[in-house]
């Protein structure tokens, strides 16, 4: 099942996304409530084409926080170190992005004037569905609503110069999410790819099968020191090398089984 957050004539709604068997198009089946609440939501009877007039897909969630895993693939740890013999850290390295960094599909990624080296990082993101505190690895996935695409946009020059990654990872528009939440995904082997200006970037591709720390272990560890709330997001790690983003670039994160997250870079 796919769950989307969208606006129609500036009114924000939630919907199930369903493919019509007759025309093959995706439609938004409007819901009467908030899918993260305690009550069951139901369709209102209204349906809209995803690409219809007045329809705009939004970030599928507005999380209270976004947590990220650094160097959670051996290939990315080696790329970051510039050493093919480097290894990912044995313990998880966690960083955070504020809710103000979140944008949705087709929203512009703004390169701040104080940076000259913006990078893309395509990833699978976990969306929490229940309050999680001190959950076990065995039970962790019971607290997950679904998964979405994320671009962990990073100001690489500031990541190297600032003692903390607050500016590098947390600036406005640094966290594109979307296009929707997929509740049914092979999260243990989700294939990630990235397209820049219409061309595939092979070194940015990979699969969650190669995660150093699995998704259940990430949830268990984070919930051991921080309460995860419904709608909170965990960025699970980028699979390989990163690369530069410049004004005018079109960045598309693709996760097999979810879809495409598209954004264009503009100069701030």
Secondary structure as UniProt FT lines:
FT   STRAND          2..8
FT   TURN            9..10
FT   STRAND          11..19
FT   TURN            21..23
FT   STRAND          26..31
FT   TURN            35..36
FT   STRAND          43..49
FT   TURN            50..51
FT   TURN            53..54
FT   STRAND          55..57
FT   STRAND          66..70
FT   HELIX           74..81
FT   TURN            84..85
FT   STRAND          93..97
FT   HELIX           99..101
FT   STRAND          102..103
FT   TURN            105..106
FT   STRAND          109..111
FT   TURN            113..114
FT   STRAND          118..120
FT   STRAND          122..128
FT   TURN            137..139
FT   HELIX           140..143
FT   STRAND          144..152
FT   STRAND          154..155
FT   HELIX           156..161
FT   HELIX           166..170
FT   TURN            172..173
FT   STRAND          175..182
FT   HELIX           187..189
FT   STRAND          191..196
FT   TURN            197..198
FT   STRAND          199..200
FT   HELIX           202..204
FT   STRAND          206..207
FT   HELIX           208..210
FT   HELIX           215..225
FT   TURN            230..231
FT   STRAND          233..235
FT   STRAND          243..245
FT   TURN            247..248
FT   STRAND          250..255
FT   TURN            256..258
FT   STRAND          259..267
//
